[in-house]
C-alpha cells in the first residue's frame, strides 16, 4: 500500500463529510506521512505508524462532535436528494407507467382470485336453489295426486341439499387454500423489499 | 486519565510545543513524545480547536517542493500557557492534600 492508496481509502471513508473537510484531512495526513518519510522512515513503516485507513476514519468520526456529524450528513443527503428528484422527474414516463402496470397486474390477480372463488360458490348455491325448486314442485304433484312424482321430487331435493352442503364444505377448503397462497405471495414480496432496504 | 482533564492538558502541551518557534504537525508529535504520546488523529482536533479559539494561526509554507502547515502561537495562546501555570499551583496544592491524606490513612 502506498500513501496514495491510503489517502484514497481515507477519502472513501470520509464520504459523509463536506468536500472541504475531506481535503483538510487528506492534506493533514499526507503531510504527516511525507514528514515521516523525510525523517528516514520508509513509506510502509510510516503508514504502519499512522494505522489503517479504517482505523483513522473511525478515530476521525469519534473525534468529530455529534452535531457537526449530523449537520454534514444532512447536507450531503439533501444534496443527493436534489439530483435524485431530477432523476425521478426525468424518469417519470418510464417508472410511472411501469408502476401502473405492476399495480394493474396485481389488482387483476386479486380480481381473478375472487372471480374463481365466486364461481366456485355458484355450484352449492345452484344446488341449494334447485333443491328448493324441487321441494316446491312437490305441492302441485300432491294436489294432482302424483305420489311417485312427489316422492321422486323429495328425493331429488334431499340429494340437492346434500350435494350443496358437500360442495360448500369442499369449496370453503379451496378458498382457504387460495387465501393462504395469496398471503404467501404478499409475504414474499414484502421480504424482498425489506432485504433491499437492509442491503442499502 | 479523565478525558476532559487530558484534553485541557494536551491543548496546553501543543501550545508549549510551538511557543518558541512555529512548528508543524509531525514535529509537534515528536517533541511531545518523551513526555506524552499522542497520535495524529488526536492532534488534529486539538489544532482545529486552538485555531478557532485564536490561540494559534496556520500558515502553509513550501518545504522540499510541497506545502507544509506551520502553526504559529498568538498572544492568546501565550496567555493560555500562563493561565495554566497559575492554575497549576492550585492543582499542585490539591495534589499535595490528596497524597498527604491518602498517606495518613495508609498509616492508620
Interface residues (C-beta under 8 A of the other chain):
Chain A: X25 X27 X28 X29 X31 X32 X34 X35 X36 X38 X39 X50 X51 X56 X59 X60 X63 X64
Chain B: X24 X25 X26 X27 X39 X40 X41 X42 X44 X45 X64 X66 X67 X68 X69
